[in-house]
Amino acid sequence: MGKRKATGKGDRLVYSEFGTPDSTEDAAIEDRLPAEQKIIVQASRKGRGGKTVTVAEGFQHAPATLKALLKTLKAQCGAGGAVKEMTIEIQGDMTRKVADVLTSLGYKVKISGG
């Protein structure tokens, strides 16, 4: 929980340890059409203890749109996944399947790596 100090003057926030509670950083990102985006899909093991993860990066969407896209990819691949810093990670080596699903949704997809 964030630390806050109150003054005697209304709801004015004097100190917050984790930024402002109603920051609008996520709202600043515009959704672009899938045809206007170039997505790079690759399998990666770096920093994951040897576990393979399929990473799709290059999205220019709002976080809510990315979460909906993640749900679609997880259902199609039958695997878990997460959204991290405007990239989508799907567990396992699902490079071909993720690329096929994204292509069918209208994205321009390039598979990186072997």
C-alpha positions, -999 to +999 in steps of 0.1 A: +000+000+000+012+035-008+023+059+019+003+091+021+004+121+043-027+142+047-027+179+053-056+198+067-065+212+033-091+190+015-080+160-006-047+174-017-021+147-020+012+157-006+032+125-008+027+092-027+053+065-029+040+048-060+029+077-083-005+093-085-034+069-080-053+081-110-024+083-135-035+082-172-004+067-187-024+038-202-050+061-218-023+079-238-017+049-261-039+049-292-052+017-307-039+012-343-054-011-368-039-045-370-029-040-407-008-010-396+013-030-371+044-051-377+046-079-351+077-099-344+072-134-330+100-154-315+108-182-290+129-171-261+145-188-230+164-158-216+159-152-179+132-179-176+152-207-161+154-227-193+117-226-200+107-217-235+083-188-240+069-174-273+071-136-273+051-114-297+062-078-297+055-046-316+019-040-305+005-005-305-027-011-285-043+000-252-037-025-223-074-036-225-071-045-262-038-065-254-056-084-227-084-094-250-058-104-277-039-124-250-071-143-241-077-152-278-041-164-282-042-185-250-074-202-261-061-210-296-027-223-283-041-241-252-014-226-230-009-199-204+005-165-210+008-129-199+011-093-211+044-077-201+054-042-212+034-041-245+045-076-254+025-109-252+042-140-238+027-174-244+041-204-226+059-230-247+072-229-283+041-218-300+058-196-326+040-209-357+006-211-341+008-176-327+020-162-360-009-180-378-035-166-354-022-131-356-021-133-394-057-144-395-066-114-373-050-090-399-015-083-384+017-083-404+038-110-387+074-118-390+089-149-373+124-141-358+149-168-351+153-204-362 
